[in-house]
């Protein structure tokens, strides 16, 4: 045990707490990578999109991986907006309005898209179902937008420069390698104050994002 830990016995627990919070963020990022790839696969397979799957870089920093994830979600949103713009230009205004009316039943929206898709090569019933849930659902677009906002916050947080694959304790050493005693205590407490609310917000949002996309992809074979 170092003199720092003897003089400030709460520091080891604080370091462990920072590592735990860091790992919670990494687990959420990994979940979001998997979820985003599931959605990319569904869009590419059933809606003839050409989105590129993403891979988490265990040798990269949290910020670098967040940038990759953010770019992928943005590409998905851009693709959906392009499809929505096409629907707006090709559907009658009343039908387009109904497509975005949350009070309209999915069966009605499916019929609207089915009639539209008759002149669109390759669109299947599954593709139409995906479009209903992605293009016309305010819930889904809201969840994706919220996820993007949180990914930006995580990437710019105090752990942004820490490597994803940091082992237990290494992440803390990278931040506080030259800090001892009371200064270290204050710094650890500062990090915990920043990370705890971020984890509290990011974890449920990540599970909501995963659950929302799972509901869409579960209809696929």
C-alpha positions as a Markdown table, in Angstrom:
| # | Residue | x | y | z |
|---|---|---|---|---|
| 1 | Unk | 0.0 | 0.0 | 0.0 |
| 2 | Unk | 1.4 | 3.4 | -0.9 |
| 3 | Unk | 1.7 | 6.4 | 1.4 |
| 4 | Unk | -1.0 | 8.1 | -0.6 |
| 5 | Unk | -3.4 | 5.2 | 0.2 |
| 6 | Unk | -2.4 | 5.3 | 3.9 |
| 7 | Unk | -3.0 | 9.0 | 4.2 |
| 8 | Unk | -6.1 | 8.9 | 2.0 |
| 9 | Unk | -7.6 | 5.4 | 2.6 |
| 10 | Unk | -10.7 | 6.2 | 0.5 |
| 11 | Unk | -8.6 | 6.5 | -2.7 |
| 12 | Unk | -8.4 | 2.8 | -3.7 |
| 13 | Unk | -12.2 | 2.6 | -3.5 |
| 14 | Unk | -12.5 | 5.8 | -5.6 |
| 15 | Unk | -10.1 | 4.3 | -8.2 |
| 16 | Unk | -12.2 | 1.1 | -8.3 |
| 17 | Unk | -15.4 | 3.2 | -8.8 |
| 18 | Unk | -13.9 | 5.1 | -11.7 |
| 19 | Unk | -12.8 | 1.8 | -13.3 |
| 20 | Unk | -16.3 | 0.4 | -12.8 |
| 21 | Unk | -18.0 | 3.4 | -14.3 |
| 22 | Unk | -15.6 | 3.3 | -17.2 |
| 23 | Unk | -16.4 | -0.3 | -17.8 |
| 24 | Unk | -20.1 | 0.4 | -17.7 |
| 25 | Unk | -19.7 | 2.9 | -20.5 |
| 26 | Unk | -17.7 | 0.5 | -22.5 |
| 27 | Unk | -20.4 | -2.2 | -22.1 |
| 28 | Unk | -23.0 | 0.3 | -23.3 |
| 29 | Unk | -20.9 | 1.3 | -26.3 |
| 30 | Unk | -20.4 | -2.4 | -27.2 |
| 31 | Unk | -24.2 | -3.0 | -27.0 |
| 32 | Unk | -24.8 | 0.0 | -29.2 |
| 33 | Unk | -22.4 | -1.3 | -31.8 |
| 34 | Unk | -24.2 | -4.6 | -31.9 |
| 35 | Unk | -27.6 | -3.0 | -32.1 |
| 36 | Unk | -26.5 | -0.6 | -34.9 |
| 37 | Unk | -25.1 | -3.5 | -36.9 |
| 38 | Unk | -28.4 | -5.4 | -36.5 |
| 39 | Unk | -30.2 | -2.5 | -38.0 |
| 40 | Unk | -27.7 | -2.0 | -40.8 |
| 41 | Unk | -28.0 | -5.7 | -41.7 |
| 42 | Unk | -31.9 | -5.4 | -41.8 |
| 43 | Unk | -31.8 | -2.3 | -43.9 |
| 44 | Unk | -29.2 | -3.7 | -46.3 |
| 45 | Unk | -31.0 | -7.1 | -46.7 |
| 46 | Unk | -34.6 | -6.0 | -46.9 |
| 47 | Unk | -34.6 | -2.3 | -48.0 |
| 48 | Unk | -31.6 | -2.5 | -50.5 |
| 49 | Unk | -29.5 | 0.0 | -48.6 |
| 50 | Unk | -25.8 | 0.1 | -48.8 |
| 51 | Unk | -24.7 | 0.8 | -45.3 |
| 52 | Unk | -21.4 | -0.4 | -43.9 |
| 53 | Unk | -21.3 | -2.4 | -40.7 |
| 54 | Unk | -19.0 | -1.1 | -38.0 |
| 55 | Unk | -16.5 | -2.8 | -35.7 |
| 56 | Unk | -15.5 | -1.7 | -32.2 |
| 57 | Unk | -11.8 | -1.1 | -32.0 |
| 58 | Unk | -10.5 | -2.4 | -28.7 |
| 59 | Unk | -7.2 | -0.7 | -29.3 |
| 60 | Unk | -8.9 | 2.7 | -29.9 |
| 61 | Unk | -10.0 | 5.3 | -27.4 |
| 62 | Unk | -13.6 | 5.8 | -26.2 |
| 63 | Unk | -13.8 | 8.9 | -28.3 |
| 64 | Unk | -12.6 | 7.2 | -31.4 |
| 65 | Unk | -15.2 | 4.4 | -31.0 |
| 66 | Unk | -17.9 | 6.9 | -30.2 |
| 67 | Unk | -17.1 | 8.8 | -33.5 |
| 68 | Unk | -17.5 | 5.6 | -35.5 |
| 69 | Unk | -20.8 | 4.8 | -33.8 |
| 70 | Unk | -22.0 | 8.3 | -34.2 |
| 71 | Unk | -21.2 | 8.3 | -38.0 |
| 72 | Unk | -23.0 | 5.0 | -38.4 |
| 73 | Unk | -26.2 | 6.2 | -36.7 |
| 74 | Unk | -26.0 | 9.4 | -38.7 |
| 75 | Unk | -25.7 | 7.4 | -42.0 |
| 76 | Unk | -28.8 | 5.4 | -41.0 |
| 77 | Unk | -30.7 | 8.6 | -40.3 |
| 78 | Unk | -29.6 | 10.1 | -43.5 |
| 79 | Unk | -30.8 | 7.0 | -45.4 |
| 80 | Unk | -34.2 | 7.0 | -43.6 |
| 81 | Unk | -34.6 | 10.8 | -44.4 |
| 82 | Unk | -33.9 | 10.1 | -48.0 |
| 83 | Unk | -36.6 | 7.4 | -48.1 |
| 84 | Unk | -39.0 | 9.7 | -46.3 |
| 85 | Unk | -38.3 | 12.5 | -48.8 |
| 86 | Unk | -39.0 | 10.1 | -51.6 |
| 87 | Unk | -42.3 | 9.1 | -50.0 |
| 88 | Unk | -43.2 | 12.7 | -49.5 |
| 89 | Unk | -42.6 | 13.5 | -53.2 |
| 90 | Unk | -44.4 | 10.4 | -54.5 |
| 91 | Unk | -47.4 | 10.0 | -52.2 |
| 92 | Unk | -50.5 | 12.2 | -52.1 |
| 93 | Unk | -50.2 | 14.8 | -49.3 |
| 94 | Unk | -53.1 | 13.2 | -47.4 |
| 95 | Unk | -51.5 | 9.7 | -47.6 |
| 96 | Unk | -48.1 | 11.1 | -46.5 |
| 97 | Unk | -49.8 | 12.8 | -43.5 |
| 98 | Unk | -51.5 | 9.6 | -42.5 |
| 99 | Unk | -48.1 | 7.8 | -42.7 |
| 100 | Unk | -46.7 | 10.1 | -40.0 |
| 101 | Unk | -49.9 | 10.2 | -37.9 |
| 102 | Unk | -49.2 | 8.2 | -34.7 |
| 103 | Unk | -52.9 | 7.7 | -34.3 |
| 104 | Unk | -53.2 | 5.8 | -37.6 |
| 105 | Unk | -52.9 | 2.0 | -37.2 |
| 106 | Unk | -49.9 | 0.2 | -38.6 |
| 107 | Unk | -52.3 | -1.8 | -40.9 |
| 108 | Unk | -53.4 | 1.4 | -42.6 |
| 109 | Unk | -49.8 | 2.6 | -43.0 |
| 110 | Unk | -48.8 | -0.8 | -44.3 |
| 111 | Unk | -51.5 | -0.5 | -47.0 |
| 112 | Unk | -50.3 | 2.9 | -48.0 |
| 113 | Unk | -46.8 | 1.7 | -48.3 |
| 114 | Unk | -47.9 | -1.5 | -50.1 |
| 115 | Unk | -49.7 | 0.5 | -52.8 |
| 116 | Unk | -46.6 | 2.7 | -53.1 |
| 117 | Unk | -44.2 | -0.2 | -53.3 |
| 118 | Unk | -46.0 | -1.8 | -56.2 |
| 119 | Unk | -44.0 | 0.5 | -58.5 |
| 120 | Unk | -40.8 | 0.0 | -56.5 |
| 121 | Unk | -38.7 | -2.9 | -57.4 |
| 122 | Unk | -37.6 | -5.4 | -54.7 |
| 123 | Unk | -39.6 | -4.0 | -51.7 |
| 124 | Unk | -41.0 | -6.9 | -49.7 |
| 125 | Unk | -43.6 | -6.9 | -46.9 |
| 126 | Unk | -40.8 | -7.1 | -44.4 |
| 127 | Unk | -39.2 | -4.0 | -45.9 |
| 128 | Unk | -42.5 | -2.1 | -45.6 |
| 129 | Unk | -42.8 | -3.1 | -42.0 |
| 130 | Unk | -39.3 | -1.8 | -41.3 |
| 131 | Unk | -40.1 | 1.4 | -43.1 |
| 132 | Unk | -43.2 | 1.9 | -40.9 |
| 133 | Unk | -41.3 | 1.5 | -37.7 |
| 134 | Unk | -38.3 | 3.5 | -38.8 |
| 135 | Unk | -39.5 | 6.2 | -41.1 |
| 136 | Unk | -42.9 | 7.0 | -39.7 |
| 137 | Unk | -42.3 | 6.3 | -36.0 |
| 138 | Unk | -41.6 | 9.3 | -33.9 |
| 139 | Unk | -40.6 | 7.0 | -31.1 |
| 140 | Unk | -37.9 | 5.3 | -33.1 |
| 141 | Unk | -36.5 | 8.6 | -34.5 |
| 142 | Unk | -36.5 | 10.1 | -31.0 |
| 143 | Unk | -34.6 | 7.2 | -29.5 |
| 144 | Unk | -32.0 | 7.4 | -32.3 |
| 145 | Unk | -31.6 | 11.1 | -31.9 |
| 146 | Unk | -31.3 | 10.7 | -28.1 |
| 147 | Unk | -28.6 | 8.0 | -28.6 |
| 148 | Unk | -26.6 | 10.3 | -30.9 |
| 149 | Unk | -26.7 | 13.1 | -28.3 |
| 150 | Unk | -25.5 | 10.8 | -25.6 |
| 151 | Unk | -22.7 | 9.2 | -27.7 |
| 152 | Unk | -21.4 | 12.7 | -28.3 |
| 153 | Unk | -21.4 | 13.4 | -24.5 |
| 154 | Unk | -19.6 | 10.1 | -23.8 |
| 155 | Unk | -17.0 | 10.8 | -26.4 |
| 156 | Unk | -16.3 | 14.2 | -25.0 |
| 157 | Unk | -16.3 | 13.1 | -21.4 |
| 158 | Unk | -13.2 | 12.8 | -19.2 |
| 159 | Unk | -12.8 | 9.1 | -20.2 |
| 160 | Unk | -12.9 | 10.0 | -23.9 |
| 161 | Unk | -9.1 | 9.7 | -24.3 |
| 162 | Unk | -9.0 | 6.3 | -22.4 |
| 163 | Unk | -8.5 | 3.2 | -24.5 |
| 164 | Unk | -11.5 | 0.9 | -24.7 |
| 165 | Unk | -9.4 | -2.2 | -23.9 |
| 166 | Unk | -7.9 | -0.7 | -20.7 |
| 167 | Unk | -7.6 | -3.4 | -18.1 |
| 168 | Unk | -8.7 | -3.0 | -14.5 |
| 169 | Unk | -6.8 | -0.1 | -13.0 |
| 170 | Unk | -5.0 | 0.9 | -16.2 |
| 171 | Unk | -7.6 | 3.5 | -17.1 |
| 172 | Unk | -7.2 | 5.3 | -13.8 |
| 173 | Unk | -3.4 | 5.2 | -14.1 |
| 174 | Unk | -3.6 | 6.8 | -17.5 |
| 175 | Unk | -5.6 | 9.7 | -16.1 |
| 176 | Unk | -3.8 | 10.1 | -12.8 |
| 177 | Unk | -0.4 | 8.6 | -13.3 |
| 178 | Unk | 1.4 | 11.6 | -11.7 |
| 179 | Unk | -1.2 | 12.6 | -9.1 |
| 180 | Unk | -0.9 | 11.6 | -5.4 |
| 181 | Unk | -2.6 | 12.1 | -2.1 |
| 182 | Unk | -5.2 | 14.8 | -1.7 |
| 183 | Unk | -4.9 | 16.0 | -5.3 |
| 184 | Unk | -5.6 | 12.5 | -6.5 |
| 185 | Unk | -8.6 | 12.3 | -4.1 |
| 186 | Unk | -10.1 | 15.5 | -5.5 |
| 187 | Unk | -9.5 | 14.4 | -9.1 |
| 188 | Unk | -11.1 | 11.0 | -8.5 |
| 189 | Unk | -14.1 | 12.6 | -6.9 |
| 190 | Unk | -14.4 | 15.0 | -9.9 |
| 191 | Unk | -14.3 | 12.1 | -12.3 |
| 192 | Unk | -16.9 | 10.1 | -10.3 |
| 193 | Unk | -19.2 | 13.2 | -10.2 |
| 194 | Unk | -18.9 | 13.4 | -14.0 |
| 195 | Unk | -19.2 | 9.8 | -14.9 |
| 196 | Unk | -22.0 | 8.7 | -12.5 |
| 197 | Unk | -24.8 | 10.8 | -14.1 |
| 198 | Unk | -23.4 | 10.0 | -17.5 |
| 199 | Unk | -23.7 | 6.2 | -16.9 |
| 200 | Unk | -27.1 | 6.7 | -15.2 |
| 201 | Unk | -28.3 | 8.3 | -18.4 |
| 202 | Unk | -26.4 | 6.3 | -21.0 |
| 203 | Unk | -27.2 | 2.8 | -19.7 |
| 204 | Unk | -31.0 | 3.0 | -19.9 |
| 205 | Unk | -30.8 | 4.9 | -23.2 |
| 206 | Unk | -28.6 | 2.1 | -24.6 |
| 207 | Unk | -31.1 | -0.5 | -23.5 |
| 208 | Unk | -34.0 | 1.5 | -24.9 |
| 209 | Unk | -32.2 | 1.8 | -28.2 |
| 210 | Unk | -31.4 | -1.9 | -28.3 |
| 211 | Unk | -35.0 | -2.8 | -27.3 |
| 212 | Unk | -36.5 | -0.5 | -30.0 |
| 213 | Unk | -34.4 | -1.9 | -32.8 |
| 214 | Unk | -34.9 | -5.5 | -31.6 |
| 215 | Unk | -38.7 | -5.0 | -31.9 |
| 216 | Unk | -38.2 | -4.1 | -35.5 |
| 217 | Unk | -35.7 | -6.8 | -36.4 |
| 218 | Unk | -37.6 | -9.6 | -34.6 |
| 219 | Unk | -40.1 | -9.6 | -37.5 |
| 220 | Unk | -37.3 | -10.7 | -39.8 |
| 221 | Unk | -36.6 | -14.4 | -40.6 |
